Each structure stands twice: as C-alpha cells, then as structure tokens.
Amino acid sequence: MATKTPSLPSPQSVTCRIAATLRHHPDADVTDLRRELHAAKIEKYVTELAEKFPPLTEAQRERLALLIKGGAA
C-alpha cells in the first residue's frame, strides 16, 4: 500500500495569504509564500495529470524525480 504524501495548501489559499500579507505589510518579503504558491500549482497540475493518464513506469518516475530535484536531464 502506497503512503500518501501530505498535500500542499491550494494555490488559491496561498494567493490569499500573499494578498493579505501585502495588504497589511506592503514591504513584506513574500518570497517564501510565492515559492509555496508555485509548488502548490505544480502539485495541482501533476495530480490532475496522474488522475488522467495510466501509471508511469519506475524508470519514468525516476527520470521525473531527477528533473524535479535539479539533476541532469
């Protein structure tokens, strides 16, 4: 049985956090929140693709993991 990875907050909720932070603290550094937003968008997209298509082979999963980790293509 596969272990389910905890998911990130939704892109919408992170966008709201960025907006609220900037509304109350216009000079705030929201770099980490923007990084979290990008990760949430990627997770949402990949999840949608995974639900739509057949499972990947082990080699395909390893190649994608390497790309995500910043390894050679």
Number of C-alpha atoms within 10 A of each C-alpha: 3 4 5 6 6 6 9 14 15 15 19 12 12 20 15 11 16 19 14 12 16 14 11 9 11 11 9 11 12 16 10 10 15 16 11 18 22 14 16 20 17 13 17 17 11 12 11 11 11 12 9 9 8 8 10 11 9 8 9 11 12 12 15 14 12 13 12 11 9 9 10 8 8
